[in-house]
């Protein structure tokens, strides 16, 4: 009783009280007066043809241009089994060599090809070791397509994820990754050299905790340059650091590349033969992940968004800059992003909605053989977001590329095949006269579509390019700093009861991403959800609950579920942050979120809840979420329905009457609050537990 009451108290303490609203449809019907396109795209000057690899279950490809052709590595998803790792060299007339490197399916991610200074391919990827931890793996290769044994770079517990490699100008490669071995993500770098029994030298822990998306490059003089983003308690900021060319490589001071109050992340760094350093980063609105409630009470048509406060994905834009030789200033070039001009000139938008709905994201930066920087990115514009109530709108996001020349920007290139969700990868390699790229295409959701799935690849070769648009620039001075701001770990409330020590854990068991089509453009990616939960909220546990409709209609062996469940373990940070396997089972007899210790409990929503309960053991339970249906309490199973979502940040209602009806009807349950779509920082599930583990918190709930 004490645990239940405390959960009830904490949930209501953090959320304003309002009267309950009657049960309603999940969302209102779209505004039929809206007669414009749902999605608008920048017009390209040239559409580049793309080639598709043979199997629609290929994904997550990496690419590297070489003298012999294009080196590619990718994953093949085998339903019911796992991933297989492939590598191949492709010439103008097709495959020169192509091999499946793994004999047993498993968990793999982010396969990458890097050409060393001797023109040999290096293969790296992330895999699960014998202890169940995600680690970075490096393998030396040869032109015949053979690769050496696996060399595991992380000696700690992990997870070690999101790695990037760069060529060392004299020997081997540099690898940099996101390490969660200390309970919070930091970034580490390692120089990996061939023909050594030991793994390279110079393992560096760079930056403070709460670091994401690292990248590394080495200039011709041997200096190594790293960039990443980090949360400082207020927003994400971009930092860079340079290590001199000669050992002992004592690092220079930190360079704050972008440090405003806006969201700044997903940075890239690259250099060419001339040694110039270029940086690229993404910027979104301020107050990212801060307290935001989507609606007014009892008014489902009042969904409110603005440029200053709103959901996790509002209006990402790109910045590109050249770092001067002394690393004391940036020369920032204005990138053409015309959808922002269109958005600001809308006549039907609220006054506080200017940039919202224009998306330029997932940017990649490389410098080609002529020392020309290229940016490749994903783009779409949704002019109705925040203006009309519409949902379940989706169209593939288009891929674009543009080159920065001495006198301005080149023409805009685009590609026929687009991407279906924000977690799909784009890999870009510099080439002598341009770029080569590979990207995952297609979307898996509730609709039948003729759009292709798999991996696309393309090349842009342009020895001569002309500027078609000016590139306005400005100089910004940088002030180096000795250290990076850190966030103190949150102290949990605690108590002792019956000889046991309990702590109060905060989480969210109802959060959607862009996998769910309801508010797909603005809910953000899986990466956004974990950033928010780990750093900004901050939470101790999370259940991402995308709809079974959008998880291939609840097909357990579907690719989209395989991708989603991999990210659970890739973001598990010991006792500091615990994600669950979870999804939303939507039905007319009240939607229920499914929370599990198991990754094999995805099921269709097409049959009644009591029948579903019969399939469950004690490692899975369900939580009814708002709005409740009148048949909510018709069926009883206190074991498999131990909690009730009494408050939800999106709908902004407390359903106390429904809770009282359940209690009077003999049901027993604890009470939590949740986010659902859009809302952040406004509602939490709180639980006392004596064991800081996934199973311990699960059992306490």
C-alpha positions as CSV (number, residue, x, y, z in Angstrom):
1,X,0.0,0.0,0.0
2,X,2.8,2.4,0.8
3,X,4.4,1.9,-2.6
4,X,1.1,2.4,-4.4
5,X,0.2,5.6,-2.5
6,X,3.7,7.0,-3.1
7,X,3.4,6.4,-6.8
8,X,0.0,8.1,-6.8
9,X,1.3,11.1,-4.9
10,X,4.4,11.6,-7.0
11,X,2.5,11.4,-10.3
12,X,0.0,14.0,-9.1
13,X,2.6,16.2,-7.5
14,X,4.2,16.8,-10.8
15,X,1.0,17.3,-12.8
16,X,-1.9,19.8,-12.5
17,X,-5.2,18.4,-11.5
18,X,-8.1,18.5,-14.0
19,X,-11.5,16.9,-14.4
20,X,-11.7,13.8,-16.4
21,X,-12.9,13.9,-20.0
22,X,-15.2,11.4,-21.6
23,X,-13.7,8.6,-23.6
24,X,-12.9,9.7,-27.2
25,X,-11.3,8.6,-30.4
26,X,-7.5,8.4,-30.3
27,X,-7.3,11.5,-32.3
28,X,-9.8,13.9,-33.9
29,X,-10.4,13.8,-37.7
30,X,-8.1,16.0,-39.8
31,X,-9.2,19.5,-40.8
32,X,-10.8,18.9,-44.1
33,X,-10.3,22.6,-45.0
34,X,-6.6,22.0,-45.5
35,X,-6.1,21.7,-49.2
36,X,-2.3,22.0,-49.6
37,X,0.3,19.2,-50.0
38,X,1.1,17.4,-46.7
39,X,4.8,17.2,-47.6
40,X,6.9,19.7,-49.6
41,X,10.4,19.2,-50.8
42,X,13.2,21.5,-52.0
43,X,13.5,21.4,-55.8
44,X,16.8,19.9,-56.9
45,X,18.8,21.0,-59.9
46,X,19.7,17.4,-60.8
47,X,18.2,14.0,-59.8
48,X,21.0,11.4,-59.5
49,X,20.1,7.8,-60.3
50,X,20.5,5.3,-57.6
51,X,21.2,1.5,-57.7
52,X,19.5,-0.9,-55.3
53,X,21.3,-3.8,-53.8
54,X,19.8,-7.2,-54.4
55,X,17.9,-8.0,-51.2
56,X,15.2,-5.8,-49.6
57,X,16.3,-7.0,-46.2
58,X,19.8,-5.4,-46.6
59,X,20.3,-2.3,-44.4
60,X,22.7,-0.1,-42.4
61,X,25.3,0.1,-45.2
62,X,28.7,1.8,-45.0
63,X,30.6,2.9,-48.1
64,X,34.2,3.8,-49.1
65,X,35.5,4.8,-52.5
66,X,38.8,3.2,-53.6
67,X,41.0,3.0,-56.6
68,X,39.5,-0.4,-57.5
69,X,35.8,0.7,-57.0
70,X,33.4,1.1,-54.2
71,X,33.8,-0.9,-51.0
72,X,30.5,-1.6,-49.3
73,X,29.6,-3.3,-46.0
74,X,26.1,-3.9,-44.8
75,X,23.8,-6.0,-42.7
76,X,21.2,-8.6,-43.9
77,X,18.3,-9.2,-41.6
78,X,17.2,-12.8,-41.5
79,X,13.7,-13.1,-39.9
80,X,13.7,-15.2,-36.8
81,X,17.5,-15.4,-36.8
82,X,19.3,-12.0,-36.7
83,X,21.8,-10.1,-38.7
84,X,24.4,-11.4,-41.1
85,X,27.4,-9.2,-42.0
86,X,28.4,-8.7,-45.6
87,X,31.3,-6.9,-47.4
88,X,31.9,-6.4,-51.1
89,X,33.9,-4.4,-53.7
90,X,31.8,-3.1,-56.6
91,X,33.1,-1.9,-60.0
92,X,31.4,-0.1,-62.9
93,X,30.1,-3.5,-64.2
94,X,28.9,-4.9,-60.9
95,X,30.5,-6.9,-58.1
96,X,34.2,-7.7,-58.1
97,X,34.0,-9.5,-54.9
98,X,31.1,-10.1,-52.4
99,X,31.2,-12.1,-49.2
100,X,29.1,-12.9,-46.2
101,X,31.6,-12.6,-43.4
102,X,29.5,-14.1,-40.6
103,X,28.4,-17.8,-40.4
104,X,26.0,-17.4,-37.5
105,X,23.3,-14.6,-37.3
106,X,23.6,-12.2,-34.4
107,X,23.3,-8.7,-33.2
108,X,25.4,-6.2,-35.3
109,X,25.2,-2.5,-36.1
110,X,26.9,0.3,-37.9
111,X,29.3,-1.6,-40.3
112,X,31.9,0.7,-41.7
113,X,34.6,0.6,-44.3
114,X,37.7,2.8,-44.0
115,X,40.6,3.0,-46.5
116,X,44.0,3.3,-44.8
117,X,47.0,5.3,-46.2
118,X,48.1,2.1,-48.1
119,X,44.7,1.8,-49.8
120,X,43.8,-1.3,-47.8
121,X,40.2,-1.6,-46.5
122,X,39.5,-1.7,-42.8
123,X,36.2,-3.1,-41.6
124,X,34.6,-2.0,-38.3
125,X,31.2,-2.7,-36.7
126,X,29.5,-3.1,-33.4
127,X,28.6,-6.5,-32.0
128,X,27.6,-8.2,-28.8
129,X,30.4,-9.9,-27.0
130,X,30.3,-13.1,-24.9
131,X,29.2,-11.1,-21.8
132,X,26.2,-9.6,-23.7
133,X,27.8,-6.2,-24.1
134,X,27.9,-4.1,-27.2
135,X,31.5,-3.5,-28.3
136,X,33.3,-2.0,-31.3
137,X,35.1,-4.5,-33.5
138,X,38.0,-3.7,-36.0
139,X,39.3,-6.0,-38.7
140,X,42.2,-5.3,-41.2
141,X,41.5,-6.2,-44.8
142,X,43.0,-6.7,-48.2
143,X,42.0,-5.9,-51.8
144,X,40.9,-9.5,-52.3
145,X,38.1,-9.1,-49.8
146,X,39.6,-11.1,-47.0
147,X,39.6,-9.6,-43.6
148,X,41.6,-10.5,-40.5
149,X,40.2,-11.7,-37.1
150,X,38.0,-9.7,-34.9
151,X,39.8,-7.2,-32.6
152,X,37.5,-6.0,-29.8
153,X,38.3,-2.3,-29.0
154,X,36.5,-1.9,-25.8
155,X,38.0,-3.5,-22.7
156,X,35.2,-2.2,-20.4
157,X,31.6,-3.4,-20.0
158,X,30.0,-1.1,-22.5
159,X,27.7,-0.5,-24.2
160,X,30.2,0.9,-26.8
161,X,28.2,2.2,-29.8
162,X,28.0,4.9,-32.5
163,X,31.6,4.5,-33.6
164,X,33.2,6.4,-36.4
165,X,36.6,5.7,-38.1
166,X,39.1,7.9,-39.8
167,X,42.3,7.2,-41.8
168,X,45.6,7.8,-40.0
169,X,48.0,9.4,-42.6
170,X,50.8,7.0,-41.7
171,X,49.6,3.8,-40.1
172,X,46.2,2.2,-39.5
173,X,43.0,4.0,-38.5
174,X,41.5,6.0,-35.7
175,X,38.3,4.9,-34.1
176,X,36.0,6.9,-31.8
177,X,32.9,5.8,-30.0
178,X,30.3,6.5,-27.4
179,X,31.1,4.5,-24.2
180,X,28.5,3.8,-21.5
181,X,30.8,1.8,-19.3
182,X,30.6,4.3,-16.4
183,X,26.8,4.5,-16.4
184,X,26.7,7.7,-18.5
185,X,27.8,8.1,-22.1
186,X,31.3,9.5,-22.7
187,X,33.4,9.4,-25.8
188,X,36.7,7.4,-26.3
189,X,39.2,7.2,-29.1
190,X,41.8,4.7,-30.1
191,X,44.6,4.5,-32.7
192,X,44.4,1.0,-34.2
193,X,47.4,-0.3,-36.1
194,X,47.9,-3.4,-38.2
195,X,50.0,-6.5,-37.4
196,X,50.0,-6.0,-33.7
197,X,48.9,-8.6,-31.1
198,X,47.9,-5.8,-28.8
199,X,45.3,-3.4,-30.0
200,X,47.0,-0.2,-31.0
201,X,47.9,2.6,-28.6
202,X,46.5,5.8,-27.2
203,X,43.1,4.9,-25.7
204,X,41.7,8.3,-24.7
205,X,38.7,9.2,-22.7
206,X,37.6,12.5,-24.1
207,X,35.2,14.9,-22.6
208,X,32.9,14.5,-19.6
209,X,29.9,12.3,-19.2
210,X,26.7,12.9,-21.2
211,X,28.4,12.9,-24.5
212,X,26.9,11.7,-27.8
213,X,27.6,11.3,-31.6
214,X,31.4,11.4,-31.6
215,X,33.4,11.8,-34.8
216,X,37.2,11.9,-35.5
217,X,39.5,12.9,-38.4
218,X,43.3,13.1,-38.9
219,X,44.9,15.8,-41.0
220,X,47.9,15.1,-43.2
221,X,50.3,16.5,-40.5
222,X,49.2,13.6,-38.2
223,X,47.2,15.7,-35.8
224,X,43.9,14.1,-34.7
225,X,40.7,16.1,-34.3
226,X,37.6,15.0,-32.5
227,X,34.1,16.5,-32.2
228,X,31.0,15.5,-30.2
229,X,27.9,16.9,-28.5
230,X,27.3,17.0,-24.8
231,X,24.5,17.9,-22.4
232,X,25.3,20.5,-19.7
233,X,22.1,20.5,-17.8
234,X,20.4,23.1,-20.0
235,X,21.0,22.1,-23.7
236,X,23.2,20.1,-25.9
237,X,26.4,21.8,-27.1
238,X,29.1,21.0,-29.6
239,X,32.8,20.6,-28.5
240,X,36.0,19.8,-30.4
241,X,39.5,18.9,-29.3
242,X,42.8,18.5,-31.2
243,X,45.6,16.2,-30.3
244,X,49.0,17.2,-31.8
245,X,50.7,14.9,-34.3
246,X,53.5,13.5,-32.1
247,X,53.3,11.5,-28.9
248,X,52.6,11.9,-26.1
249,X,49.8,13.9,-27.9
250,X,48.8,16.1,-25.0
251,X,45.4,17.5,-26.0
252,X,44.8,21.1,-26.6
253,X,41.9,22.9,-24.7
254,X,38.3,22.2,-25.6
255,X,36.8,24.3,-28.4
256,X,33.1,25.2,-27.9
257,X,31.9,25.1,-31.5
258,X,28.3,25.8,-30.7
259,X,27.1,26.8,-27.3
260,X,23.7,28.6,-27.5
261,X,20.6,27.6,-25.5
262,X,19.3,25.8,-28.6
263,X,19.6,22.0,-29.2
264,X,22.9,21.4,-31.0
265,X,24.0,17.9,-31.8
266,X,25.0,15.4,-34.5
267,X,28.3,17.1,-35.3
268,X,30.6,16.1,-38.1
269,X,34.3,16.9,-38.7
270,X,36.3,16.4,-41.9
271,X,39.5,17.5,-43.6
272,X,41.1,17.2,-47.1
273,X,44.6,17.0,-48.5
274,X,45.1,20.7,-47.8
275,X,44.7,20.1,-44.0
276,X,41.7,22.5,-43.7
277,X,39.2,21.5,-41.0
278,X,35.5,21.6,-41.7
279,X,32.7,21.1,-39.1
280,X,28.9,20.5,-39.6
281,X,26.3,20.4,-36.9
282,X,22.5,20.3,-36.4
283,X,20.5,22.9,-34.5
284,X,16.9,22.7,-33.3
285,X,14.9,24.9,-31.0
286,X,15.5,25.9,-27.4
287,X,14.0,24.2,-24.3
288,X,14.6,20.8,-25.9
289,X,13.0,18.1,-23.8
290,X,11.9,20.6,-21.1
291,X,8.5,20.6,-19.5
292,X,5.9,20.7,-22.3
293,X,2.3,19.7,-22.1
294,X,0.6,19.4,-25.5
295,X,-3.0,20.3,-24.8
296,X,-5.4,22.2,-22.8
297,X,-7.5,20.0,-20.4
298,X,-10.6,18.5,-22.0
299,X,-9.8,19.9,-25.4
300,X,-8.4,17.4,-27.9
301,X,-8.3,20.1,-30.6
302,X,-6.0,22.3,-28.7
303,X,-2.7,20.7,-29.5
304,X,-0.2,23.5,-29.1
305,X,3.3,23.8,-30.5
306,X,5.7,26.7,-31.0
307,X,9.2,27.5,-32.0
308,X,10.2,28.1,-28.4
309,X,8.6,25.1,-26.7
310,X,7.3,21.9,-28.1
311,X,8.1,18.3,-28.9
312,X,11.5,16.8,-29.5
313,X,11.6,17.3,-33.3
314,X,10.6,20.8,-34.4
315,X,12.8,22.4,-37.0
316,X,16.4,21.0,-37.3
317,X,18.7,23.0,-39.5
318,X,22.4,22.7,-40.5
319,X,25.5,24.9,-39.9
320,X,28.8,24.4,-41.7
321,X,32.0,26.2,-40.9
322,X,35.8,26.2,-41.5
323,X,38.0,26.1,-38.5
324,X,41.0,28.4,-39.0
325,X,44.6,27.0,-38.7
326,X,45.2,28.4,-35.2
327,X,41.8,27.1,-34.1
328,X,40.8,30.4,-32.7
329,X,37.8,31.2,-35.0
330,X,35.2,29.7,-37.2
331,X,34.2,31.0,-40.7
332,X,30.6,29.9,-40.9
333,X,28.9,29.7,-44.3
334,X,25.1,30.1,-44.7
335,X,23.6,26.9,-46.1
336,X,20.7,27.3,-48.5
337,X,17.6,25.9,-46.6
338,X,14.7,27.5,-48.5
339,X,11.9,25.8,-46.6
340,X,12.5,28.1,-43.7
341,X,11.7,31.1,-45.8
342,X,8.5,29.4,-47.0
343,X,7.6,28.6,-43.4
344,X,8.2,32.1,-42.1
345,X,5.9,33.5,-44.8
346,X,2.9,31.3,-43.9
347,X,-0.2,33.4,-43.4
348,X,-2.2,30.7,-41.6
349,X,0.3,30.0,-38.8
350,X,0.2,31.4,-35.2
351,X,2.6,34.2,-34.5
352,X,4.9,32.0,-32.5
353,X,5.2,29.3,-35.2
354,X,7.8,30.5,-37.7
355,X,10.4,27.8,-38.4
356,X,8.4,24.8,-37.1
357,X,7.9,22.1,-39.7
358,X,11.0,22.6,-41.8
359,X,13.4,19.6,-41.4
360,X,17.0,19.5,-42.5
361,X,18.6,16.6,-40.7
362,X,21.0,13.6,-40.6
363,X,23.7,15.6,-42.2
364,X,27.0,14.1,-43.4
365,X,30.2,16.0,-44.2
366,X,33.1,14.9,-46.4
367,X,35.9,16.6,-48.3
368,X,36.6,15.2,-51.8
369,X,39.9,14.8,-53.6
370,X,39.8,18.4,-54.8
371,X,39.5,19.7,-51.2
372,X,35.8,20.6,-51.8
373,X,33.5,20.1,-48.8
374,X,30.2,18.3,-49.5
375,X,27.2,18.1,-47.3
376,X,24.6,15.4,-47.7
377,X,21.4,15.5,-45.7
378,X,17.7,14.4,-45.4
379,X,14.9,17.0,-45.9
380,X,11.2,17.4,-45.9
381,X,8.8,20.3,-45.0
382,X,5.4,19.7,-43.3
383,X,3.5,23.1,-43.5
384,X,0.5,21.9,-41.5
385,X,2.3,20.9,-38.3
386,X,0.9,23.0,-35.5
387,X,-1.8,24.6,-37.7
388,X,-4.3,21.8,-38.4
389,X,-5.0,18.7,-36.4
390,X,-3.8,15.9,-38.7
391,X,-2.1,12.6,-38.1
392,X,-1.0,9.4,-39.8
393,X,0.7,11.3,-42.6
394,X,3.9,10.0,-44.0
395,X,6.0,10.3,-47.1
396,X,9.6,9.2,-47.7
397,X,12.2,11.9,-46.7
398,X,14.4,12.9,-49.7
399,X,18.2,12.8,-49.7
400,X,20.1,15.9,-51.0
401,X,23.7,16.8,-51.6
402,X,25.5,20.1,-52.3
403,X,29.2,21.2,-52.6
404,X,30.7,24.4,-51.2
405,X,33.0,26.1,-53.7
406,X,35.3,29.1,-53.3
407,X,32.7,31.4,-54.8
408,X,29.5,29.8,-53.5
409,X,27.3,26.7,-53.5
410,X,27.1,24.2,-56.3
411,X,23.8,23.1,-57.8
412,X,21.6,21.0,-55.6
413,X,21.5,17.2,-56.2
414,X,18.8,14.8,-55.0
415,X,18.1,11.1,-55.3
416,X,15.0,9.2,-56.3
417,X,15.0,6.9,-53.4
418,X,14.1,8.3,-49.9
419,X,14.2,7.2,-46.3
420,X,11.2,6.1,-44.2
421,X,12.2,6.9,-40.6
422,X,14.7,8.9,-38.8
423,X,16.8,6.0,-37.6
424,X,17.9,5.0,-41.1
425,X,21.5,5.5,-41.9
426,X,23.3,7.6,-44.6
427,X,26.9,6.8,-45.3
428,X,29.1,9.1,-47.5
429,X,32.6,8.7,-48.8
430,X,34.8,11.2,-50.5
431,X,35.9,10.4,-54.0
432,X,38.5,12.1,-56.3
433,X,36.0,14.3,-58.0
434,X,32.9,14.1,-55.8
435,X,31.3,11.6,-53.4
436,X,29.8,8.1,-53.1
437,X,27.0,7.4,-50.8
438,X,24.8,4.5,-49.6
439,X,21.6,4.7,-47.6
440,X,18.8,2.6,-46.2
441,X,15.5,3.1,-47.9
442,X,11.8,2.3,-47.3
443,X,9.5,2.2,-44.3
444,X,7.7,-0.6,-42.5
445,X,4.3,0.3,-41.1
446,X,0.6,-0.5,-41.3
447,X,0.2,0.4,-45.0
448,X,0.9,-1.5,-48.1
449,X,3.3,0.4,-50.3
450,X,5.1,0.0,-53.5
451,X,8.2,1.9,-52.3
452,X,11.3,-0.3,-52.4
453,X,13.2,-1.3,-49.3
454,X,16.9,-2.1,-48.8
455,X,20.1,-0.3,-49.6
456,X,20.6,2.3,-52.3
457,X,23.9,3.6,-53.6
458,X,24.9,6.5,-55.9
459,X,27.9,8.5,-57.0
460,X,28.3,12.2,-57.9
461,X,31.4,12.7,-60.1
462,X,32.0,16.3,-61.1
463,X,35.5,17.4,-62.0
464,X,34.2,20.9,-62.8
465,X,31.5,22.6,-60.7
466,X,30.1,26.1,-60.9
467,X,28.6,28.1,-58.1
468,X,24.9,28.8,-58.6
469,X,24.2,30.4,-55.2
470,X,26.3,32.7,-53.1
471,X,27.6,31.5,-49.7
472,X,27.4,34.3,-47.2
473,X,29.8,33.9,-44.4
474,X,30.7,35.4,-41.0
475,X,33.7,35.0,-38.7
476,X,33.0,33.9,-35.1
477,X,35.8,33.9,-32.5
478,X,36.2,30.8,-30.3
479,X,37.2,30.9,-26.6
480,X,39.0,27.7,-25.6
481,X,38.0,26.3,-22.2
482,X,39.9,23.9,-20.0
483,X,37.0,21.6,-19.0
484,X,33.5,20.7,-20.2
485,X,30.5,21.5,-18.0
486,X,29.1,18.4,-16.2
487,X,25.8,17.5,-14.7
488,X,25.8,16.1,-11.2
489,X,24.1,12.8,-10.8
490,X,20.6,13.1,-9.4
491,X,20.2,11.9,-5.8
492,X,17.2,9.5,-5.5
493,X,14.9,9.7,-2.5
494,X,15.4,6.6,-0.3
495,X,13.9,4.9,2.7
496,X,14.3,1.7,4.8
497,X,11.4,-0.6,5.3
498,X,11.3,-4.2,6.8
499,X,15.1,-4.4,6.8
500,X,15.5,-3.4,3.2
501,X,16.7,-0.2,1.6
502,X,14.5,1.3,-1.1
503,X,15.1,4.0,-3.6
504,X,12.6,5.9,-5.7
505,X,13.0,5.5,-9.4
506,X,11.6,7.7,-12.1
507,X,10.6,6.6,-15.6
508,X,8.2,6.8,-18.5
509,X,6.3,3.7,-19.8
510,X,4.5,5.4,-22.6
511,X,6.7,7.3,-25.1
512,X,6.4,7.3,-28.9
513,X,9.0,7.9,-31.7
514,X,8.7,8.6,-35.4
515,X,8.2,4.8,-35.9
516,X,4.6,5.6,-34.8
517,X,2.7,7.4,-37.5
518,X,0.4,9.4,-35.2
519,X,2.7,12.4,-34.9
520,X,5.6,11.0,-36.9
521,X,7.5,14.1,-37.9
522,X,7.6,15.7,-34.4
523,X,7.9,12.8,-31.9
524,X,11.6,12.4,-32.8
525,X,13.7,9.4,-33.4
526,X,14.7,6.5,-31.1
527,X,17.9,8.4,-30.6
528,X,16.0,11.5,-29.5
529,X,13.9,9.5,-27.1
530,X,17.0,8.0,-25.4
531,X,18.8,11.4,-25.3
532,X,15.7,12.9,-23.6
533,X,15.3,10.1,-21.1
534,X,19.0,9.7,-20.2
535,X,20.1,13.3,-20.0
536,X,17.3,15.8,-20.0
537,X,14.4,14.4,-18.0
538,X,16.4,12.6,-16.6
539,X,14.8,9.2,-16.2
540,X,15.9,6.0,-14.6
541,X,13.9,3.8,-16.9
542,X,12.0,4.1,-20.2
543,X,9.6,2.0,-22.3
544,X,9.4,3.2,-25.9
545,X,5.9,2.1,-26.9
546,X,5.5,2.5,-30.6
547,X,2.2,1.1,-32.0
548,X,1.9,-2.5,-33.1
549,X,0.2,-1.1,-36.2
550,X,3.6,0.5,-37.1
551,X,5.7,-2.4,-35.9
552,X,4.6,-4.4,-39.0
553,X,1.2,-5.1,-37.4
554,X,2.8,-6.8,-34.4
555,X,4.8,-9.3,-36.5
556,X,7.5,-10.6,-34.1
557,X,9.9,-11.5,-36.9
558,X,9.6,-8.1,-38.6
559,X,12.7,-6.1,-39.4
560,X,11.4,-2.9,-37.6
561,X,11.0,-4.8,-34.3
562,X,14.5,-6.3,-34.7
563,X,15.9,-2.8,-35.1
564,X,13.8,-1.4,-32.1
565,X,14.7,-4.2,-29.7
566,X,18.4,-3.9,-30.5
567,X,18.4,-0.3,-29.3
568,X,17.1,-1.3,-25.9
569,X,20.3,-3.1,-25.0
570,X,22.5,-0.5,-26.8
571,X,21.2,2.1,-24.4
572,X,21.2,0.1,-21.2
573,X,23.6,1.9,-18.8
574,X,23.7,-0.4,-15.8
575,X,21.8,0.9,-12.8
576,X,21.9,4.4,-14.1
577,X,19.4,3.9,-17.0
578,X,17.3,0.9,-17.7
579,X,15.2,0.5,-20.9
580,X,12.5,-2.1,-21.3
581,X,11.2,-4.0,-24.3
582,X,7.8,-2.4,-24.9
583,X,5.1,-1.4,-27.4
584,X,1.5,-0.2,-27.5
585,X,-1.2,-2.6,-28.3
586,X,-4.1,-0.4,-29.6
587,X,-7.6,-1.8,-29.6
588,X,-11.2,-0.5,-29.0
589,X,-11.3,-2.2,-25.6
590,X,-8.8,0.4,-24.4
591,X,-5.2,0.7,-25.6
592,X,-2.6,-1.1,-23.4
593,X,1.1,-0.6,-23.3
594,X,3.0,-3.8,-23.0
595,X,6.1,-3.8,-20.8
596,X,8.4,-6.9,-20.8
597,X,11.7,-8.3,-19.7
598,X,11.6,-10.4,-22.9
599,X,12.3,-9.3,-26.5
600,X,10.0,-11.9,-28.0
601,X,6.6,-10.8,-26.8
602,X,5.5,-8.6,-29.7
603,X,2.1,-9.6,-30.8
604,X,-0.7,-8.3,-33.1
605,X,-3.4,-6.2,-31.6
606,X,-6.1,-8.0,-33.6
607,X,-7.5,-10.3,-30.8
608,X,-9.1,-9.5,-27.4
609,X,-7.0,-8.5,-24.4
610,X,-8.0,-11.5,-22.2
611,X,-6.8,-13.8,-25.0
612,X,-3.5,-11.9,-25.1
613,X,-3.1,-12.1,-21.3
614,X,-3.2,-15.9,-21.5
615,X,0.0,-15.9,-23.6
616,X,1.9,-13.9,-20.9
617,X,4.1,-15.2,-18.1
618,X,5.2,-13.1,-15.2
619,X,7.9,-11.4,-17.2
620,X,5.4,-9.2,-19.1
621,X,2.5,-6.9,-18.0
622,X,0.2,-4.4,-19.6
623,X,-0.9,-0.9,-18.6
624,X,-4.2,0.7,-19.9
625,X,-3.7,4.2,-21.2
626,X,-5.9,7.2,-21.8
627,X,-8.5,7.6,-23.2
628,X,-10.2,4.7,-21.4
629,X,-13.1,2.8,-22.9
630,X,-16.2,1.9,-21.0
631,X,-15.3,-1.8,-21.2
632,X,-12.0,-1.1,-19.4
633,X,-12.9,-3.0,-16.2
634,X,-14.9,-5.8,-17.9
635,X,-11.9,-8.1,-17.7
636,X,-9.7,-8.6,-14.6
637,X,-6.1,-9.8,-14.4
638,X,-4.2,-8.1,-11.6
639,X,-1.0,-10.0,-12.4
640,X,-0.9,-8.8,-16.0
641,X,-2.4,-5.4,-15.4
642,X,-0.7,-4.1,-12.2
643,X,-0.7,-0.4,-13.2
644,X,-3.0,2.3,-14.5
645,X,-2.0,5.4,-16.4
646,X,-4.0,8.0,-14.5
647,X,-2.4,11.1,-16.0
648,X,-1.0,11.6,-19.5
649,X,1.1,14.6,-20.6
650,X,-0.2,14.8,-24.1
651,X,-3.9,14.8,-23.2
652,X,-3.3,16.7,-20.0
653,X,-6.1,14.9,-18.0
654,X,-6.3,13.1,-14.7
655,X,-8.7,10.1,-14.9
656,X,-9.4,9.7,-11.2
657,X,-13.1,8.7,-11.8
658,X,-11.9,5.7,-13.9
659,X,-9.4,4.7,-11.3
660,X,-12.0,4.8,-8.5
661,X,-14.4,2.7,-10.7
662,X,-11.7,0.1,-11.1
663,X,-10.9,0.0,-7.4
664,X,-14.6,-0.3,-6.5
665,X,-14.9,-3.1,-8.9
666,X,-12.3,-5.2,-7.1
667,X,-9.3,-4.5,-9.3
668,X,-5.9,-3.9,-7.7
669,X,-3.3,-1.6,-9.4
670,X,-0.7,1.0,-8.8
671,X,-0.9,4.4,-10.4
672,X,1.5,6.1,-12.8
673,X,1.7,9.1,-15.1
674,X,3.1,9.0,-18.7
675,X,3.9,11.1,-21.7
676,X,2.4,9.4,-24.8
677,X,3.1,11.6,-27.9
678,X,4.7,15.1,-27.9
679,X,4.8,15.8,-24.2
680,X,8.1,16.0,-22.3
681,X,9.1,16.6,-18.7
682,X,5.6,16.7,-17.3
683,X,4.6,13.2,-16.2
684,X,6.5,10.2,-14.7
685,X,6.1,6.7,-13.4
686,X,7.6,6.4,-10.0
687,X,8.4,3.2,-8.2
688,X,10.2,2.2,-5.0
689,X,12.6,-0.7,-5.6
690,X,15.3,-2.3,-3.5
691,X,17.2,-3.7,-6.6
692,X,18.6,-1.3,-9.2
693,X,18.3,-3.7,-12.1
694,X,15.9,-4.2,-15.0
695,X,14.3,-7.1,-13.3
696,X,14.3,-5.5,-9.9
697,X,12.4,-2.4,-11.1
698,X,10.1,-4.6,-13.2
699,X,9.2,-6.8,-10.2
700,X,8.6,-3.7,-8.0
701,X,6.1,-2.4,-10.6
